[in-house]
Amino acid sequence: MGDNKREMKLGAFFMIPGHHVASWRHPESAAEQVQQFDLYKRLAETAEKGKFDMIFFADGYAVNDHHESTIEQTVTVRPDPLTLLSAISAVTNKVGLTATVSTTYNEPFHVARKFASLDHLSGGRAAWNVVTSSRDAEAQNFNKSKHPEHESRYERAEEFVDVVRKLWDSWEDDALQINRTTGRFADPSKVHEVNHKGKFFSVRGPLNVSRPIQGHPVIIQAGSSEAGRELAAKTAEVIFTAWQTLEEAQAFYQDIKTRLVKYGRSKDELKIMPGVFPIIGRTEEEASNKQQLLRELIPEKSGVALLSALISFDLSAFPVDGPLPDLPNIKNINGGKSRFKLLKDLAEREQLTIRQLYQQIAGARGHREIKGTPVQIADQLQEWFENGAADGFNIMPPYLPGGLEDFVELVIPELQKRGLFRKEYTGNTLREHLGLNRPTSTLLVNTKVGKLS
Amino acid sequence: MGDNKREMKLGAFFMIPGHHVASWRHPESAAEQVQQFDLYKRLAETAEKGKFDMIFFADGYAVNDHHESTIEQTVTVRPDPLTLLSAISAVTNKVGLTATVSTTYNEPFHVARKFASLDHLSGGRAAWNVVTSSRDAEAQNFNKSKHPEHESRYERAEEFVDVVRKLWDSWEDDALQINRTTGRFADPSKVHEVNHKGKFFSVRGPLNVSRPIQGHPVIIQAGSSEAGRELAAKTAEVIFTAWQTLEEAQAFYQDIKTRLVKYGRSKDELKIMPGVFPIIGRTEEEASNKQQLLRELIPEKSGVALLSALISFDLSAFPVDGPLPDLPNIKNINGGKSRFKLLKDLAEREQLTIRQLYQQIAGARGHREIKGTPVQIADQLQEWFENGAADGFNIMPPYLPGGLEDFVELVIPELQKRGLFRKEYTGNTLREHLGLNRPTSTLLVNTKVGKLS
């Protein structure tokens, strides 16, 4: 079934030194290099060798210090993703570069400029994963005591993205003339103030970087709550999402593609790419052993702390071999609402203790865990891809660089053999890889925007 | 005279595609590449070949659009400097990487993290040029109508730098343990909240990047007003400054080195590096022709606009071949006070018309212009260096990449021959190049800072 020409989109999603909370203890992880460029260079080159659409860095603006054990037993340092991706852009040619940046604790002018700069310097490979942050600890690094409420964060996010897009469009595509003879560097009639005045932002523009190579860097979004779905349907071009079962993923896929219509968008304008945590073995036994080793490496305290953080509820006072206690109503959860529901449902469905639950999720952190031989891994990806659950996947290697190298060496060839994934890049920009159109300027449509006097 | 072992510090200071306002019209400038990585890579490699201490990017947060002619006739786009320097870090090994970032329109947590990230990824080569911005047009891109007053900007800047340093120190040097066997990634007793609460900022910390390789990235500062001098004497490790005459530069040098004592600092802890705009010819005639060509390339309107911007006063209504009109009292100038005084004094001293003044300053923009053969250029640098006016210089090539390549091929060997400049890098970090000590942690001294509970 499916269109012969339809190919998966693949992102390499990096937590460092691996998606599994105990990855740094794995004998083959690069735990000593979590802040060194050599590791990132190797990862990027491997992803490009595997013809990935993009590499993708998560982010947050605070140390995870819910519990002392988190700082002690897990990796709580991570370089700024835009800084990382700029450096990576210099040693790669094709792979897309996705940075997570929050709209809650940033300014649209800076965000527009940094992504526009990266897009120019990388030859059109930048993407922005738009998040709204989730924790009071982040607020407290930015002059606030509490993280703003879910609804107001999403309202701000929508206006933020709107302003950023206007700034990207403040120079028309052909504004730069660079005519030495006439002394005309730019055509001022093609450079526009944006004069945005909204509830959260007042921004004059124009940006001091010309229109990005991609028109707009690709907009990615991860929220799967009601507000998150609406924002995505309105503004996103890729959704990064977390589902455990085919049925849930299909329902989400259907829901989002339907919502697009409301905003006058076609189904192809938004790619849905769930996260997948693959444990790959040359045999089933090798895969199971890898899984078991990683589970055993999780110190109990940091397992409980991770689970507590994921559900925004402190479990440290409850018996680790007992069931989840009664949890608060989801309405009172501020940040990661969909993750909260997913884990609560999983524990109920499979009757898990706290320990069993953290062992299950300490790798995938709520995303789908798939395990097996390369053929079995490919089967599981293909099933979702061909049954209306995904346009592609964000691959979350358990430990790095080995987990990524296994995927590239063992699984990618299997996907290519089945005609499910590209053998060579056919374009240069991330939009070309993802099959997304280069957007026309929002300013040319909106005649209310002023011109420079 | 002078100590035999004392060597100049040299920065390559980049406006793109050259410091001269008409550089982009020069037949050998890379005007078409102002947003392309290839140009920056070439510049950085050339600077490293020349054994420069650092490359240095200015910055601003608005298009220069005082006049339509500025957008039309000058280069008003420039990539974000941190994005640029991260990319450059990946293709260089030794040269220092200095980015200008304003304290008026940023948050300390982001700034601390970005520079800490760059410092780790580059192996200890990051420096921050601290500025407070200068224009209403920048304010208007960040939800404000007016640029804040000089005094309050400097007050904010001082607190900002203080918070950034605390965040850099929030992880002790040996906080990372990375012991796979015990499961201890970090020692939580060596990771500290900063709990800063001041007039402008409230920041909890710790940072989510460990202590930078250099301890602190190098702090550079450019203000030469009274408030700027005090801030520099208290916090800076390099001063980037603008002087036209030996006497002025000596007086400034003496003044700053004396102020250091008040803050318990030694004279070696702060390097004074004035900007220098060199026009280099293999013969005097070639140098004069180069100067004349650049002057002729300046369109009249953009010359007047540049001068207006530099003195924060609109000159477009006055006859271009007449004298400067009566200017406002310096007290009413908000931003670039010392530049205002310097240009006013220059016009009076040399009895210049508006056109003559803009032609004189359109290259150096208020910095010292030196012209001549490599020997003459070296003489002029040596004179200031050996007579208490400078510890080194920020070299501002008129057009790029040619102006930098001339300096590296023609002037650097002359300086090396005289024993005034290094022939090889002897260290790896920017601090090592500059002869600056690695700072001890501010937090270890300040016992009031809380530990994590």
Chai-1 contact restraints between the chains, C-beta under 6 A:
chainA,res_idxA,chainB,res_idxB,connection_type,confidence,min_distance_angstrom,max_distance_angstrom,comment,restraint_id
A,W24,B,F185,contact,1.0,0.0,6.0,A-B,restraint_1
A,R25,B,R180,contact,1.0,0.0,6.0,A-B,restraint_2
A,A31,B,I178,contact,1.0,0.0,6.0,A-B,restraint_3
A,E32,B,I178,contact,1.0,0.0,6.0,A-B,restraint_4
A,Q35,B,H120,contact,1.0,0.0,6.0,A-B,restraint_5
A,F37,B,L121,contact,1.0,0.0,6.0,A-B,restraint_6
A,V63,B,P206,contact,1.0,0.0,6.0,A-B,restraint_7
A,V63,B,N208,contact,1.0,0.0,6.0,A-B,restraint_8
A,E68,B,P188,contact,1.0,0.0,6.0,A-B,restraint_9
A,I71,B,A186,contact,1.0,0.0,6.0,A-B,restraint_10
A,I71,B,P188,contact,1.0,0.0,6.0,A-B,restraint_11
A,I71,B,V191,contact,1.0,0.0,6.0,A-B,restraint_12
A,E72,B,R184,contact,1.0,0.0,6.0,A-B,restraint_13
A,E72,B,P188,contact,1.0,0.0,6.0,A-B,restraint_14
A,Q73,B,G183,contact,1.0,0.0,6.0,A-B,restraint_15
A,V75,B,F185,contact,1.0,0.0,6.0,A-B,restraint_16
A,V77,B,N208,contact,1.0,0.0,6.0,A-B,restraint_17
A,V77,B,V209,contact,1.0,0.0,6.0,A-B,restraint_18
A,V77,B,S210,contact,1.0,0.0,6.0,A-B,restraint_19
A,P79,B,S117,contact,1.0,0.0,6.0,A-B,restraint_20
A,D80,B,R113,contact,1.0,0.0,6.0,A-B,restraint_21
A,D80,B,K114,contact,1.0,0.0,6.0,A-B,restraint_22
A,D80,B,S117,contact,1.0,0.0,6.0,A-B,restraint_23
A,T83,B,S86,contact,1.0,0.0,6.0,A-B,restraint_24
A,T83,B,K114,contact,1.0,0.0,6.0,A-B,restraint_25
A,T83,B,S117,contact,1.0,0.0,6.0,A-B,restraint_26
A,T83,B,L118,contact,1.0,0.0,6.0,A-B,restraint_27
A,S86,B,T83,contact,1.0,0.0,6.0,A-B,restraint_28
A,S86,B,S86,contact,1.0,0.0,6.0,A-B,restraint_29
A,S86,B,A87,contact,1.0,0.0,6.0,A-B,restraint_30
A,A87,B,S86,contact,1.0,0.0,6.0,A-B,restraint_31
A,A87,B,S89,contact,1.0,0.0,6.0,A-B,restraint_32
A,A87,B,A90,contact,1.0,0.0,6.0,A-B,restraint_33
A,A87,B,L121,contact,1.0,0.0,6.0,A-B,restraint_34
A,S89,B,A87,contact,1.0,0.0,6.0,A-B,restraint_35
A,A90,B,A87,contact,1.0,0.0,6.0,A-B,restraint_36
A,A90,B,A90,contact,1.0,0.0,6.0,A-B,restraint_37
A,A90,B,V91,contact,1.0,0.0,6.0,A-B,restraint_38
A,V91,B,A90,contact,1.0,0.0,6.0,A-B,restraint_39
A,E107,B,F142,contact,1.0,0.0,6.0,A-B,restraint_40
A,F109,B,N141,contact,1.0,0.0,6.0,A-B,restraint_41
A,R113,B,D80,contact,1.0,0.0,6.0,A-B,restraint_42
A,K114,B,D80,contact,1.0,0.0,6.0,A-B,restraint_43
A,K114,B,T83,contact,1.0,0.0,6.0,A-B,restraint_44
A,S117,B,P79,contact,1.0,0.0,6.0,A-B,restraint_45
A,S117,B,D80,contact,1.0,0.0,6.0,A-B,restraint_46
A,S117,B,T83,contact,1.0,0.0,6.0,A-B,restraint_47
A,L118,B,T83,contact,1.0,0.0,6.0,A-B,restraint_48
A,H120,B,Q35,contact,1.0,0.0,6.0,A-B,restraint_49
A,L121,B,F37,contact,1.0,0.0,6.0,A-B,restraint_50
A,L121,B,A87,contact,1.0,0.0,6.0,A-B,restraint_51
A,Q140,B,R204,contact,1.0,0.0,6.0,A-B,restraint_52
A,N141,B,F109,contact,1.0,0.0,6.0,A-B,restraint_53
A,N141,B,V203,contact,1.0,0.0,6.0,A-B,restraint_54
A,N141,B,R204,contact,1.0,0.0,6.0,A-B,restraint_55
A,F142,B,E107,contact,1.0,0.0,6.0,A-B,restraint_56
A,N143,B,S202,contact,1.0,0.0,6.0,A-B,restraint_57
A,I178,B,A31,contact,1.0,0.0,6.0,A-B,restraint_58
A,I178,B,E32,contact,1.0,0.0,6.0,A-B,restraint_59
A,R180,B,R25,contact,1.0,0.0,6.0,A-B,restraint_60
A,G183,B,Q73,contact,1.0,0.0,6.0,A-B,restraint_61
A,G183,B,P299,contact,1.0,0.0,6.0,A-B,restraint_62
A,R184,B,E72,contact,1.0,0.0,6.0,A-B,restraint_63
A,F185,B,W24,contact,1.0,0.0,6.0,A-B,restraint_64
A,F185,B,V75,contact,1.0,0.0,6.0,A-B,restraint_65
A,A186,B,I71,contact,1.0,0.0,6.0,A-B,restraint_66
A,P188,B,E68,contact,1.0,0.0,6.0,A-B,restraint_67
A,P188,B,I71,contact,1.0,0.0,6.0,A-B,restraint_68
A,P188,B,E72,contact,1.0,0.0,6.0,A-B,restraint_69
A,V191,B,I71,contact,1.0,0.0,6.0,A-B,restraint_70
A,S202,B,N143,contact,1.0,0.0,6.0,A-B,restraint_71
A,V203,B,N141,contact,1.0,0.0,6.0,A-B,restraint_72
A,R204,B,Q140,contact,1.0,0.0,6.0,A-B,restraint_73
A,R204,B,N141,contact,1.0,0.0,6.0,A-B,restraint_74
A,P206,B,V63,contact,1.0,0.0,6.0,A-B,restraint_75
A,N208,B,V63,contact,1.0,0.0,6.0,A-B,restraint_76
A,N208,B,V77,contact,1.0,0.0,6.0,A-B,restraint_77
A,V209,B,V77,contact,1.0,0.0,6.0,A-B,restraint_78
A,S210,B,V77,contact,1.0,0.0,6.0,A-B,restraint_79
A,P299,B,G183,contact,1.0,0.0,6.0,A-B,restraint_80
